């Protein structure tokens, strides 16, 4: 599946929540995540702004733990990030990791974050609050398949397209002198 993705940085979380509530957006996720990023030892996926991931989700809305096995590949990074994403829920996160290891992948990084997601029409508006040692500022991630809907959401939240970024979180952190590691490019 292809998705359009953009970020709005340094958000006021309470203000965004109030806007989303006033828009009657449904809160579809409240979760603590552990994201384990994998690549080949030569970093060929990250060098092309892609990666393999095992995500452990502590779903606070449904009081359960879910595991996802994902690959992502950057297709374009012009106006928006256009990503090819393949994801499936798996029963056992440890087995999923072993599958990646058996394919020759290695664990590159583990990132913890809190994510709160809201549904607007066919799009997701996600508030991300990472472990501050990784990323010290909250941001929005808007995911959709429609450029028109993306523009509508940005406007409803009180921003313009000029306030968005198609850069990866690693590119943003590096620009701000906060890069936890300079060799990771795809997130």
Buried (B, 14 or more C-beta within 10 A) or exposed (E): EEBBBBBBBEBEBEEBBEBBEEEEBEEEBBBBBBBBBBBBEEBEBBBEBBBBBBBBBBBEEEEEEBBBBBBBBBEEBEEBBBBEBEEEEBEEBEEBBEBBEEEEBEEBBEBEBBBBBBBBEEBBBBBBBBBEEBBEBBBBBBBBEEEEBBBBBBEBBEBEEEBBBBBBBBBBBBEEEEBBEEEBBBB
